[in-house]
Amino acid sequence: MADPARARKLAVRIRQIVSAAIESQVKDPRLGMVTVTDARVTSDLREATVFYTVYGDATATADSAKALASATGVLRSTVGRQTGIKFVPTLTFVADAVPDTARELDEALERVRSADAELARLRENATYAGDADPYRHPEADDDESGAEEADDAPTQTRSAS
């Protein structure tokens, strides 16, 4: 097993090399506007996963995935030349789902904000269905019940024996 710090450094270097190589060396017309977002290398430095996003619709993403799959050999040899390591990790390209997830979260937050605004609008002119303060307060109950208990309490008289 390699040092985790070495794996992280190699992943950063692979991300830089692959993104530059996609821009300059890969001339596939199917390749859209691809952005390399992250790269991860296994602890044994044998496999690297490169995450990417594509600007465009689902067909642009599918075409770019095919283009990256066909250019994997060229990109791996470029990584090998520029890193100078003994064993060049195999490259696997995975479409990054983080931007889609972030977009869905933003949409959900916007729906919640609009629902909160609607509730605040309805709350402005709202009135209480009953009393404004429907709860009993112990100090008020003690005063009233204490007076009633004194009136209702039976009087006891002592008989002289």
MOMOMO-V947416 format. One record per helix or strand of 2 or more residues. SS is the DSSP state (h for helix, s for strand). FROM is the first residue (numbers start at 1). TO is the last residue. Records with the same first field share a line. If there is no record, write none. Layout:
SS=FROM-TO + FROM-TO
This chain:
h=4-24 + 58-70 + 72-83 + 98-124 + 138-152
s=33-41 + 47-55 + 90-95
